[in-house]
Amino acid sequence: MAGELEDIGTRLREERDRVHISQRELARRIGLSASMISQIESGQSKPSVSTLYAIVTELGVSVDDIFSGGNGSAAGAGDGGAEPSEPVHGAMVKLEDRHVIDLDSGVRWERLTSHEHEDVDFLHVVYDVGGSSASDEKMMRHPGREYGVVLEGRLGVRLRFEEYALGPGDSIAFDSTQPHRLWNLGDVPVIGIWFVVGRDG
């Protein structure tokens, strides 16, 4: 996990350097402390969902860019170096080869695509018991439109001043520029499938 966090932080730092923004300036723009940006970039802290979206939106990159090489897993690992059965950029992604990001506040994202699909984040999401998109009940907003379906558990979704409770089989779609927050309503993990399209605005 430490290596994964360092990789995420390294990619965020590289993108911040690419657009010539200091840690202090990035922190000011998204309402965080410079020390928190430093901790995320060094792999000492995990960003929440809302913080990660704020950072990538400000830097003009996609979540898919941050996933690249996410969990360091590779087909054939541990089998004596055998060649993977499919190319790394093939159409299929095996369960064990998903790139994963564990975020702050009890949220796990697993990328369901094998390579960059511009303008689309296709994710298997898990909200642990007590998990939410932001630990401080902060609402988030970003470019794009979201589509989600809950497979297990009960997920709360707040859109501006309206709240929804989604159970297994329930789905939702909304404009991501609306202030929104997602959280686990129950006593078992929430598992779902999520699409975010048009993230590049």
Secondary structure, 3 states (H helix, E strand, C coil): CHHHHHHHHHHHHHHHHHCCCCHHHHHHHHCCCHHHHHHHHCCCCCCCHHHHHHHHHHHCCCHHHHHCCCCCCCCCCCCCCCCCCCCCCCCCCCHHHCCEEEECCCEEEEECCCCCCCCEEEEEEEECCCCECCCCCCCECCCCEEEEEEEECCEEEEECCEEEEECCCCEEEEECCCCEEEEECCCCCEEEEEEEECCCC
